[in-house]
Amino acid sequence: MDQPLIDPATAGDTAMCKPEALLDVAGKLGDSLLPRLRAAAYQVPDLSPAAPGSWDIAQGYGETVRRARVATGDSLQFVMEQVQRIVDDLAATANTVRDADQRAAGAVPRT
């Protein structure tokens, strides 16, 4: 999809939805981006509890690293949920458009 589906300069009041394009984008997000985000969650480095030793300042830094790791994991989880929501919304919109097209053409909608 190198070209926009609708040229805003010539679209006027026209709106067009190509279900295949929506499903293509949803597929790419679901097949490519989501697995990479899931994998990234397991690649965040961790610091062993023994790493700072008994030095209190180093232990404080260790605690900061632990909180940062948890926050990073939480952020990745949030992003994965949002990407999944987008994938689901794209697929639902594509299916709604297909159903509407079928109804408009007098065909029996999908079940």
C-alpha positions in Angstrom: 0.0 0.0 0.0 2.3 2.7 -1.2 -0.6 5.0 -2.3 -3.3 6.3 -0.1 -6.6 4.6 -0.5 -8.4 7.9 -0.8 -7.0 11.1 -2.2 -8.3 13.8 0.2 -8.0 16.5 -2.5 -10.5 14.7 -4.7 -12.6 12.7 -2.2 -15.1 15.4 -1.3 -18.0 13.8 0.6 -17.0 10.3 -0.5 -15.8 7.7 2.0 -14.6 4.3 0.9 -13.5 1.3 3.0 -11.7 -1.6 1.4 -12.1 -4.5 3.8 -9.2 -6.4 2.3 -6.9 -3.4 3.1 -8.1 -3.3 6.7 -7.6 -7.1 7.1 -4.2 -6.8 5.5 -3.1 -4.2 8.0 -4.7 -6.2 10.9 -2.8 -9.3 9.7 0.5 -7.5 9.5 0.1 -6.0 13.0 -1.0 -9.4 14.4 1.6 -11.5 12.7 4.6 -9.2 12.8 4.3 -6.6 15.6 2.5 -8.5 18.4 5.0 -11.4 18.4 7.9 -8.9 18.5 6.3 -7.0 21.4 5.8 -10.3 23.3 9.4 -11.3 22.7 10.6 -7.9 23.9 8.9 -8.4 27.2 11.2 -11.4 27.9 14.3 -9.6 26.7 14.3 -6.8 29.3 17.4 -7.4 31.4 17.1 -8.2 35.0 19.5 -7.6 37.9 20.1 -10.4 40.3 19.2 -9.6 44.0 22.8 -10.4 44.9 24.4 -8.1 42.3 24.5 -4.9 44.5 26.0 -6.8 47.4 25.6 -5.3 50.9 26.4 -1.7 50.0 23.2 0.3 50.7 23.6 2.8 47.8 24.1 0.0 45.3 21.0 -1.8 46.8 19.1 1.4 46.3 20.2 1.4 42.6 19.2 -2.2 42.4 15.7 -1.4 43.6 15.5 1.4 41.0 16.5 -1.1 38.3 13.8 -3.5 39.6 11.1 -0.8 39.5 12.2 0.2 36.0 12.0 -3.4 34.8 8.5 -3.7 36.2 7.4 -0.4 34.7 8.9 -1.5 31.3 7.0 -4.8 31.5 3.7 -3.0 32.4 4.3 -0.5 29.5 4.9 -3.4 27.0 1.7 -5.1 28.3 -0.3 -1.9 27.8 1.1 -1.5 24.2 0.3 -5.1 23.4 -3.2 -4.7 24.6 -3.7 -1.6 22.5 -2.2 -3.2 19.4 -4.5 -6.2 19.9 -7.5 -3.8 20.3 -6.5 -2.1 17.0 -6.2 -5.5 15.2 -9.7 -6.5 16.6 -11.2 -3.2 15.6 -9.8 -3.3 12.1 -11.1 -6.9 11.6 -14.5 -5.9 13.0 -14.8 -2.9 10.7 -13.8 -4.9 7.7 -16.5 -7.5 8.6 -19.1 -4.8 9.1 -18.3 -3.3 5.7 -18.5 -6.7 4.0 -21.8 -7.4 5.7 -23.2 -4.0 4.7 -22.0 -4.6 1.1 -23.7 -8.0 1.0 -27.0 -6.6 2.4 -26.9 -3.8 -0.1 -26.4 -6.3 -2.9 -29.2 -8.5 -1.5 -26.9 -11.3 -0.5 -27.2 -13.3 2.7 -24.8 -11.9 5.4 -22.1 -14.1 6.9 -22.8 -15.8 10.2 
